[in-house]
């Protein structure tokens, strides 16, 4: 059974006239799969992500996680936004453990995992720092560690590296691949950057302009683990060109 199953999903916002944001979305994502949603600005990528997170209700169709219809946000689906949205008055450690504490869990239930995430994300030396003392990339590391500490099996990532400079962005992409390789969560990664989608994902779904539809899927048959050298290979450039033509066509 697919981890995430979407069938004939439509999303329409009321208005005069109504705005159809998503149209006939059909998508199956396997457990542990890394999927990128790619398309032009305004095509509904973030809207689709928000329906999976249950921040938005679908207008019609089917959306299930693990075979169950989802009705509300939950810790099984962790969301990482473009801005880390940390509590500025809390330290790195306090931000990371905020979720399980808010759920009423005992420290013994989450502290070991939080320390592991702190180490994996390279934050062990910064646990007592406040967000204002961190760079943009470090703040995003805290945001990802916070979601992973919740034990989320699904990571919904909405252009999390879009505001970073090119060098920091690349280092964060490499770190994310390392974390994914260790923990194997299911990842849905929204981006408008073709290189980023191909470097990270197992499959890239190309969406049309609004109303957003899944126009095509490209399976990224590049070996893992991946490093920056793969972006200079003929295979990478052929896939990039094919996707670019599809997007420009819309």
C-alpha positions in Angstrom: 0.0 0.0 0.0 1.3 3.5 -0.8 2.3 5.5 2.2 0.5 8.5 0.6 -2.4 7.9 -1.8 -4.1 10.8 -3.7 -6.8 10.1 -6.2 -8.9 12.6 -8.3 -8.1 15.4 -5.8 -9.6 18.8 -6.6 -9.1 22.0 -4.6 -11.3 25.1 -5.3 -11.3 28.3 -3.4 -14.6 30.1 -3.1 -15.0 33.4 -4.8 -16.7 35.2 -7.6 -15.6 33.4 -9.7 -14.2 30.5 -7.8 -10.5 29.7 -8.2 -9.6 26.2 -9.0 -6.1 25.6 -7.5 -5.7 21.9 -8.1 -7.3 19.6 -10.7 -7.5 15.8 -10.8 -4.3 15.2 -8.8 -3.3 11.5 -8.8 -0.3 10.5 -6.8 1.1 7.5 -5.0 4.2 7.8 -2.8 5.8 4.8 -1.3 7.2 4.6 2.3 10.7 6.1 2.4 10.5 7.7 -1.1 11.9 11.1 -1.8 9.6 13.0 -4.1 10.0 16.5 -5.5 7.0 18.7 -6.7 8.3 21.0 -9.4 6.5 23.6 -11.4 6.0 27.3 -12.2 5.1 29.8 -9.5 1.4 29.7 -8.6 0.9 26.2 -9.9 -0.4 24.8 -6.6 2.7 23.1 -5.3 2.3 24.5 -1.8 -1.4 24.1 -1.9 -1.0 20.4 -2.5 1.6 20.1 0.3 -0.8 21.9 2.6 -3.6 19.5 1.8 -1.4 16.6 2.8 -0.5 18.4 6.0 -4.2 19.1 6.5 -3.7 22.8 6.7 -6.1 23.0 3.8 -9.2 20.8 3.2 -9.7 19.2 -0.2 -12.7 20.0 -2.2 -13.2 16.5 -3.6 -11.3 13.3 -4.1 -9.3 10.9 -1.9 -6.3 11.6 0.2 -5.0 8.9 2.6 -1.9 8.3 4.6 -1.2 4.7 5.5 -4.6 3.8 4.2 -6.4 6.2 6.6 -8.2 9.4 5.6 -6.6 12.4 7.3 -8.7 15.0 9.0 -6.3 17.2 10.9 -2.6 18.1 11.2 -0.6 15.5 13.1 2.9 14.7 14.3 3.1 11.9 11.7 3.4 14.7 9.0 6.1 17.2 9.9 6.2 20.4 8.0 9.4 22.5 7.2 8.7 25.9 5.8 10.9 28.3 3.9 11.4 30.2 7.2 12.3 28.1 10.2 9.6 29.8 12.4 11.5 29.2 15.6 10.5 30.6 19.0 13.1 33.5 19.3 13.1 33.3 23.1 13.9 29.6 23.3 17.3 28.0 22.8 18.1 25.5 20.1 17.5 22.7 22.5 14.2 24.1 23.8 13.0 24.7 20.2 13.8 21.1 19.3 12.0 19.5 22.2 9.0 22.0 22.2 6.8 19.6 20.2 6.9 16.5 22.4 6.8 18.7 25.5 3.6 20.3 24.2 2.2 16.9 23.7 2.7 16.1 27.3 5.4 13.5 26.8 7.9 12.7 29.5 11.6 13.7 28.9 12.6 10.0 28.9 10.3 9.6 25.8 12.0 12.2 23.6 15.4 13.4 25.0 17.5 10.6 23.5 15.9 11.2 20.1 16.4 14.9 20.4 20.1 14.5 21.2 20.4 12.2 18.2 18.8 14.8 15.9 21.0 17.5 17.5 24.1 15.5 16.6 22.9 14.4 13.1 22.1 18.1 12.2 25.5 19.3 13.4 23.9 21.4 16.2 25.5 19.8 19.3 27.8 22.8 19.9 24.8 25.2 19.5 22.2 23.7 21.8 22.2 26.7 24.2 22.2 29.4 21.4 19.2 31.5 20.7 17.9 31.6 17.0 19.2 35.2 16.6 22.7 33.9 17.2 22.4 31.5 14.3 22.8 31.8 10.5 19.8 31.2 8.2 21.1 27.7 7.4 21.6 26.8 11.0 18.1 28.0 11.8 16.7 25.6 9.1 18.8 22.8 10.7 17.0 23.5 13.9 13.6 23.5 12.2 14.3 20.1 10.6 15.7 18.6 13.8 12.5 19.8 15.6 10.3 17.9 13.1 12.4 14.8 13.3 12.3 14.8 17.1 8.6 14.5 16.8 9.2 11.2 15.1 7.5 12.3 11.9 7.6 9.6 9.3 6.6 12.1 6.6 8.5 15.3 5.9 6.6 18.0 4.0 9.2 20.5 2.9 8.0 23.8 1.3 11.0 25.4 -0.5 13.0 25.1 2.8 16.2 26.3 1.2 14.8 29.0 -1.1 15.9 31.9 1.0 19.5 30.7 1.5 22.6 31.7 -0.6 23.8 29.2 -3.2 26.7 27.8 -1.1 24.6 27.3 2.0 21.8 25.9 0.0 24.0 23.2 -1.5 25.4 22.3 2.0 21.8 22.0 3.3 20.8 19.8 0.3 23.8 17.5 1.0 22.9 17.4 4.7 19.3 16.6 4.0 20.3 13.7 1.8 22.6 12.4 4.6 19.7 12.6 7.1 17.3 10.9 4.7 19.8 8.1 4.0 20.1 7.5 7.8 16.4 7.8 8.8 14.5 7.1 5.5 11.4 9.3 6.1 9.0 9.8 3.3 9.8 13.3 1.8 7.7 15.5 -0.3 9.9 18.5 -1.3 8.4 21.5 -3.1 10.8 23.5 -5.2 10.9 25.6 -8.4 14.6 24.7 -8.9 15.2 21.9 -11.4 18.7 21.2 -10.2 17.6 20.9 -6.6 14.7 18.5 -7.6 17.0 16.3 -9.6 19.8 16.3 -7.0 17.5 15.3 -4.2 14.6 13.2 -5.4 13.8 9.7 -6.5 11.0 11.0 -8.6 10.2 14.5 -9.9 6.5 15.3 -10.5 6.1 18.3 -12.9 3.0 20.4 -12.3 1.2 22.5 -14.9 0.3 26.2 -14.4 -3.0 26.8 -12.5 -5.1 24.9 -12.1 -2.3 22.6 -11.0 -2.2 19.2 -12.5 0.5 16.5 -12.5 1.6 16.7 -16.1 4.5 14.2 -16.0 6.7 12.2 -13.7 10.4 11.6 -14.2 12.2 8.9 -12.3 15.7 10.1 -11.3 17.9 7.1 -12.0 21.0 8.6 -10.6 23.0 6.5 -8.1 22.9 7.1 -4.4 24.6 8.3 -2.3 24.9 11.5 -4.4 27.3 14.3 -4.3 27.7 17.6 -6.2 29.6 15.8 -9.0 26.4 14.2 -10.3 25.1 17.6 -11.4 27.8 17.8 -14.0 27.0 14.4 -15.7 25.4 14.1 -19.1 22.5 12.1 -17.6 21.7 14.9 -15.1 21.8 17.6 -17.9 19.6 15.5 -20.2 16.9 15.2 -17.5 17.3 18.9 -16.6 16.7 19.9 -20.3 13.7 17.6 -20.6 12.1 19.1 -17.5 12.9 22.7 -18.6 11.1 22.1 -21.9 8.0 20.8 -20.1 7.8 23.7 -17.7 8.4 26.3 -20.4 5.7 24.7 -22.4 3.2 25.6 -19.7 
